């Protein structure tokens, strides 16, 4: 059977989606669409693990792993805001919204998840975990004038922030299509309730 592109992620809440839409609109107002392939707001998520092409028989074990990790995780707040780019704003390849949380819960969740994935035979990426929400990817063929406008737009202060609660984790299938990727949730597990 055909392999399936999979990843594990935390989904965004409505307040964060509104912030994303507002941020994407501000970039469009600065005429940067020629430089960037923007992600649709409903597809934006906080990736914890990209698993790549996965045999269908291995997908079944992901639901069990998510349940195990979720049972050891208490829901926690995440603050979303601030624009950045990888590798940097002068030579951007990926445009992102920043993600922070005070208590280290996200880093701990990422480590717990990869402990389980390693035990199941997955090999982690070598690059360090830098939590973010990907807004768009810079086009390789972007005209220099659009790249100049993009660099300027990336340096405009955007004070808006939103806080969301990370209360579950999900596994997704990613199907690449010409209009953009289509994500299908394969499994999900809710975290333990935090103190209210």
QUISUL-V531617 format. One line per field, one symbol per residue. phi: phi as a letter, one per 40 degrees, with the letter a starting at -180 (. if undefined). psi: psi as a letter, one per 40 degrees, with the letter a starting at -180 (. if undefined). A space follows every 10 residues. Layout:
phi = ???
psi = ???
This chain:
phi = .ccbcbabab cccdcccccc cccccccccc fbcccbcccc dcccabcbac cgcbcdcccd cccccdcccc cbbcdacbbb igcaabcacc bcbbbbccbb accgcccccd ccccdccdcc hcbccccccb dabccabccc cccdcccccc dccccccbcc bbbbbcbabb bbcbbcbcci cbbbccaaac cccccc
psi = ihihhiihih iiiddddddd ddddddddde fededihihi deehihhdhh eahhiddedd eddddddddd eehhiiihhh ihiaihdied gidhhihihi ideedddddd ddddddddde eihiidiihg hihhdihhhd ehiddddddd dddeehhgeh iihihheiii hihhhhidei ihhhhdiihi iihih.
